[in-house]
Amino acid sequence: MDFIGISEDTKWWVFTVPAIMEFSNLHGSGFVLLCTFIAFLTFGLMGWAFSTGGPAWKNGRNKMGRVPIPGPRGLPIFGSLFSLSHGLAHRTLARMASTHAATQLMAFSLGSTAAVVASEPHIAREILTSPHFGNRPIKHVG
């Protein structure tokens, strides 16, 4: 097998970048910026793809480690906002919880705000009355 021919044929796109970026030196600052941008974009998408709960849950981690609450991933900036835009909210949330096998709690994000849905009344009572959740932000609706 001729591996040299294969590598020459598959790496042709590398030579189009200088023509598109209008510079001939591959070590120029434009090429470095392009590679850096592509690397950050790749790492950001990989972090989003492997996180549960969406972007507000900091890639599925908190101060103590992984967040064990299941939930949808959501989009990088909007979270699960578009998933809730059609249909009744309580039915959509119930469908999302059953899809992700979230029997008691489900984590998701609405933009940069982390949200939790409790399916059991005693868990909801604990969330609302426990001092551990006292630092949650107050959201005004209306």
C-alpha positions as CSV (number, residue, x, y, z in Angstrom):
1,M,0.0,0.0,0.0
2,D,1.1,3.5,-0.8
3,F,0.5,5.6,2.4
4,I,2.3,8.6,0.9
5,G,-0.2,9.0,-1.8
6,I,-3.1,8.7,0.7
7,S,-1.7,11.4,3.0
8,E,-1.0,13.8,0.1
9,D,-4.6,13.3,-1.2
10,T,-6.3,13.8,2.1
11,K,-4.4,16.8,3.3
12,W,-5.1,19.1,0.4
13,W,-7.3,21.3,2.5
14,V,-4.4,22.6,4.5
15,F,-3.1,24.4,1.5
16,T,-6.4,26.2,0.9
17,V,-6.3,28.0,4.3
18,P,-3.5,30.4,3.3
19,A,-5.3,31.3,0.1
20,I,-8.5,32.0,2.0
21,M,-6.8,33.9,4.8
22,E,-4.6,35.8,2.2
23,F,-1.2,35.0,3.6
24,S,1.5,32.7,2.5
25,N,3.4,32.1,5.7
26,L,1.8,29.3,7.7
27,H,3.4,30.5,10.9
28,G,1.6,33.9,10.7
29,S,-0.6,35.2,13.4
30,G,-3.8,34.7,11.4
31,F,-3.1,30.9,11.1
32,V,-2.4,30.7,14.8
33,L,-5.6,32.6,15.6
34,L,-7.6,30.3,13.3
35,C,-6.2,27.2,15.0
36,T,-6.8,28.6,18.5
37,F,-10.4,29.5,17.6
38,I,-11.0,26.0,16.2
39,A,-9.4,24.4,19.3
40,F,-11.6,26.4,21.7
41,L,-14.7,25.7,19.6
42,T,-13.9,22.0,19.6
43,F,-13.3,21.9,23.4
44,G,-16.5,23.9,24.0
45,L,-18.6,21.6,21.9
46,M,-17.1,18.5,23.5
47,G,-17.7,19.9,27.0
48,W,-21.3,20.7,26.0
49,A,-21.8,17.2,24.5
50,F,-20.7,15.4,27.6
51,S,-22.5,17.5,30.2
52,T,-25.9,16.8,31.7
53,G,-28.2,19.5,32.7
54,G,-27.0,22.0,30.1
55,P,-24.6,24.9,30.2
56,A,-25.7,26.4,33.5
57,W,-24.5,23.3,35.3
58,K,-20.8,24.0,34.4
59,N,-20.3,21.0,32.3
60,G,-22.0,18.6,34.7
61,R,-19.8,19.5,37.7
62,N,-20.1,21.3,40.9
63,K,-17.6,22.0,43.8
64,M,-17.9,18.4,45.0
65,G,-17.6,16.6,41.7
66,R,-20.1,15.3,39.1
67,V,-23.7,16.4,39.4
68,P,-25.7,13.1,39.6
69,I,-29.0,14.7,38.5
70,P,-30.1,13.5,35.0
71,G,-31.5,15.9,32.5
72,P,-31.3,17.2,28.9
73,R,-28.2,18.8,27.6
74,G,-29.7,21.9,25.9
75,L,-28.0,24.3,23.6
76,P,-24.7,26.1,24.6
77,I,-26.3,29.6,25.1
78,F,-30.0,29.0,25.3
79,G,-30.1,25.8,27.3
80,S,-33.4,23.9,27.1
81,L,-35.4,27.1,26.4
82,F,-36.6,25.9,22.9
83,S,-37.7,22.5,24.2
84,L,-40.2,24.3,26.5
85,S,-41.5,26.7,23.9
86,H,-44.2,24.4,22.5
87,G,-47.0,22.6,24.3
88,L,-47.9,22.9,28.0
89,A,-44.9,23.4,30.2
90,H,-45.8,20.7,32.8
91,R,-46.5,18.1,30.1
92,T,-43.2,19.0,28.3
93,L,-41.3,18.7,31.5
94,A,-42.9,15.4,32.4
95,R,-42.0,14.1,28.9
96,M,-38.4,15.3,29.3
97,A,-38.2,13.6,32.7
98,S,-39.4,10.3,31.4
99,T,-37.1,10.5,28.4
100,H,-34.1,11.0,30.7
101,A,-35.2,8.5,33.3
102,A,-35.4,11.2,35.9
103,T,-37.9,9.7,38.4
104,Q,-37.3,12.2,41.3
105,L,-35.2,15.1,40.0
106,M,-34.3,16.5,36.6
107,A,-31.7,19.2,36.0
108,F,-31.8,21.5,33.0
109,S,-30.9,25.1,32.1
110,L,-32.8,28.1,30.9
111,G,-30.1,30.2,29.4
112,S,-27.4,30.6,32.1
113,T,-29.9,29.8,34.9
114,A,-29.8,26.3,36.4
115,A,-33.2,24.8,37.0
116,V,-34.4,21.6,38.9
117,V,-37.7,19.9,38.5
118,A,-38.8,17.8,41.5
119,S,-41.3,15.0,40.6
120,E,-41.9,13.9,44.2
121,P,-43.7,16.3,46.7
122,H,-41.4,15.5,49.6
123,I,-38.3,16.3,47.5
124,A,-39.9,19.6,46.4
125,R,-40.6,20.4,50.1
126,E,-37.0,19.7,51.0
127,I,-35.7,21.9,48.2
128,L,-38.0,24.8,49.3
129,T,-37.4,24.6,53.0
130,S,-33.8,23.3,53.4
131,P,-31.1,25.8,54.3
132,H,-28.8,24.1,51.8
133,F,-30.8,25.6,49.0
134,G,-31.2,29.0,50.7
135,N,-28.8,30.8,48.3
136,R,-30.8,30.2,45.2
137,P,-31.7,33.3,43.3
138,I,-35.3,34.7,43.5
139,K,-36.8,34.8,40.0
140,H,-39.6,37.3,39.4
141,V,-42.2,36.2,36.8
142,G,-44.6,38.7,35.3
